[in-house]
Amino acid sequence: MDDVTGFKTDSGQISDLIELFGQFGVSDTFKFGQIVGPNGQNTLLFEDQYQAWLTPRQPKPPRIQANIKQAAELQKRLDDTPGLTQTALARELGMDRTTLIRLLNLTWLSPAIKDYINRLGPDTLQCPLTKKHLRQLTTIQDSEIQTEKFSQLIESLKGDYSKNTKLPTFQILSTSSRALSLSKRSNFPGESGPTNRNMECLALGKHQE
């Protein structure tokens, strides 16, 4: 076979040109690349697929940063728009009220936790820190306890990153006891009155008759 063309992979392997014979209804040749797939097995890709695979993945900021930003923006809308309720806002966004409440609860994270999240750099790997991980933390009103729990969470998540990329350590600055305690939340921003108490119970995973 003349002018055999192939693609060299990171492992140094070279894939030969494959010839499709007439009995298969195709009388032609095509170039292909060989890579090691997610399951550890060799996988063949067509030329355009292989070239796309060779293109370096662009680092992306962690999704949780966008969640924190969106929560702050939505909370501001509720605070600045008289008469706008969480129910109406949820309907506008196409989500149920419970989902919106959980998103807004991210605003109750301590400044130290928000700062840590916003400092996370872009990466090609998916950040293991998600809204679901932070949901329980938002129910803790004492910021010292909240930051301690967050530090423990980060340590437990570090193993989810590859050996070359890790979550940075979350350092807790020493503070006077209860100095950073969050004020008792009698009302959720954006709502007032009895409806608010129901939402607080929902956020804490309790039910109020």
C-alpha positions in Angstrom: 0.0 0.0 0.0 1.5 3.3 -1.0 1.6 6.5 1.0 0.3 5.0 4.2 -0.9 7.7 6.5 -1.6 7.5 10.2 -1.9 9.5 13.4 0.6 9.4 16.3 -1.0 9.3 19.7 0.4 10.5 23.0 1.6 7.0 23.8 3.7 7.0 20.6 1.5 4.4 18.8 1.0 4.9 15.1 -2.3 3.7 13.4 -2.1 2.3 9.9 -4.4 3.2 7.1 -7.4 1.0 6.9 -8.6 -0.2 3.6 -12.3 -1.0 3.1 -12.7 -3.7 0.5 -15.4 -4.0 -2.2 -17.3 -6.7 -0.5 -18.4 -4.2 2.1 -19.8 -1.9 -0.6 -17.1 0.7 -0.2 -13.9 0.8 -2.3 -11.9 3.5 -0.5 -9.5 4.2 2.3 -9.7 6.4 5.3 -7.4 7.8 8.0 -8.0 7.2 11.6 -6.5 7.8 15.0 -6.1 5.5 18.0 -6.6 6.8 21.5 -7.0 5.2 25.0 -10.7 5.7 25.9 -12.1 6.5 29.4 -12.5 2.7 30.0 -8.8 2.2 29.4 -9.4 0.4 26.1 -8.0 1.5 22.7 -10.6 3.4 20.6 -10.5 4.3 16.9 -11.6 7.7 15.8 -12.2 9.1 12.3 -9.8 11.8 11.2 -12.0 14.8 12.2 -12.8 13.2 15.6 -9.2 12.6 16.2 -8.1 16.1 15.4 -10.8 17.4 17.7 -9.5 15.1 20.4 -6.0 16.4 19.9 -7.2 20.0 20.4 -6.4 21.0 24.0 -9.5 21.5 26.1 -9.9 25.1 27.2 -10.0 25.6 31.0 -13.4 26.7 32.3 -14.3 28.4 35.6 -16.1 26.1 38.1 -19.9 26.1 37.7 -20.3 26.7 41.4 -19.0 30.3 40.8 -21.8 31.0 38.4 -24.3 29.6 41.0 -23.0 31.9 43.7 -23.2 34.9 41.3 -26.7 34.0 40.1 -27.9 33.6 43.7 -26.6 37.1 44.6 -28.2 38.7 41.4 -31.6 37.0 42.0 -31.5 38.1 45.7 -30.8 41.6 44.6 -33.8 41.5 42.3 -36.0 40.4 45.1 -34.7 43.2 47.4 -34.9 45.9 44.8 -38.3 45.0 43.2 -41.3 45.8 45.4 -44.0 43.1 45.2 -41.8 40.6 43.5 -42.1 37.3 45.3 -40.0 34.2 45.1 -43.0 32.3 43.7 -43.3 34.8 40.8 -39.6 34.8 40.2 -39.4 31.1 40.2 -42.2 31.0 37.6 -40.4 33.6 35.5 -37.2 31.5 35.6 -39.0 28.3 34.7 -38.1 26.5 38.0 -40.1 25.4 41.0 -40.0 27.4 44.1 -38.1 24.9 46.1 -35.2 25.0 43.6 -35.1 28.8 43.7 -35.1 28.7 47.5 -32.1 26.4 47.5 -30.3 28.6 45.0 -31.0 31.7 47.1 -29.8 30.0 50.2 -26.3 30.2 48.8 -26.3 33.9 49.7 -26.2 32.7 53.4 -22.7 31.2 53.0 -20.1 33.1 55.0 -17.9 35.7 53.2 -14.8 33.4 53.7 -16.5 30.5 51.9 -17.7 32.7 49.0 -14.2 34.2 48.7 -12.7 30.7 48.5 -15.1 29.7 45.8 -14.6 32.9 43.7 -10.8 32.4 43.9 -11.0 28.9 42.3 -9.2 29.1 39.0 -10.4 27.7 35.6 -9.6 24.1 35.0 -10.1 21.4 32.3 -11.5 19.1 35.0 -15.0 19.3 36.5 -14.9 21.0 39.9 -16.2 18.5 42.5 -17.7 21.2 44.6 -21.4 21.6 43.8 -24.6 23.2 45.0 -25.6 19.9 46.6 -22.5 19.9 48.7 -23.3 23.4 50.0 -27.0 22.9 50.7 -26.5 21.6 54.2 -24.0 24.3 55.0 -26.5 27.1 54.2 -28.7 25.9 57.1 -26.0 26.6 59.6 -26.5 30.0 61.1 -23.2 30.2 63.0 -20.5 31.2 60.5 -17.6 29.7 62.6 -19.3 26.3 62.5 -20.2 26.8 58.9 -16.6 27.5 57.8 -15.3 24.6 59.9 -17.8 22.2 58.1 -16.8 23.7 54.8 -13.1 23.0 55.5 -13.9 19.4 56.3 -15.9 19.2 53.0 -13.0 20.5 51.0 -10.7 18.0 52.5 -13.1 15.2 51.7 -13.5 16.4 48.1 -9.8 16.7 47.3 -9.5 13.1 46.2 -12.1 13.7 43.5 -9.6 15.7 41.5 -6.8 14.1 39.4 -3.3 13.7 40.9 -2.2 16.8 38.9 -5.0 19.1 40.0 -6.4 19.5 43.5 -8.7 21.8 45.3 -6.7 24.3 47.3 -6.7 24.0 51.1 -9.4 26.1 52.8 -7.7 28.0 55.7 -9.8 29.1 58.6 -8.7 32.4 60.1 -8.8 32.6 63.9 -11.7 34.8 65.1 -13.1 35.7 68.4 -15.8 33.3 69.5 -19.0 34.0 67.7 -17.6 37.2 66.2 -18.7 36.2 62.8 -22.0 34.7 63.8 -24.7 35.3 61.3 -27.7 37.2 62.6 -30.8 35.1 63.3 -32.8 34.8 60.1 -36.3 35.8 61.0 -37.1 36.5 57.3 -35.7 35.5 54.0 -34.8 38.4 51.7 -37.4 39.1 49.2 -40.4 38.0 51.2 -42.0 39.0 54.5 -44.5 37.8 57.0 -45.7 34.2 57.7 -44.8 33.0 54.2 -41.2 33.7 55.1 -41.4 31.4 58.1 -42.6 28.6 56.0 -39.7 29.1 53.6 -37.2 29.1 56.5 -38.6 25.8 57.7 -38.3 24.4 54.2 -34.7 25.5 53.9 -33.9 23.8 57.2 -35.6 20.6 56.1 -38.5 21.0 58.6 -42.2 21.3 58.2 -44.4 23.9 59.8 -48.0 23.3 60.3 
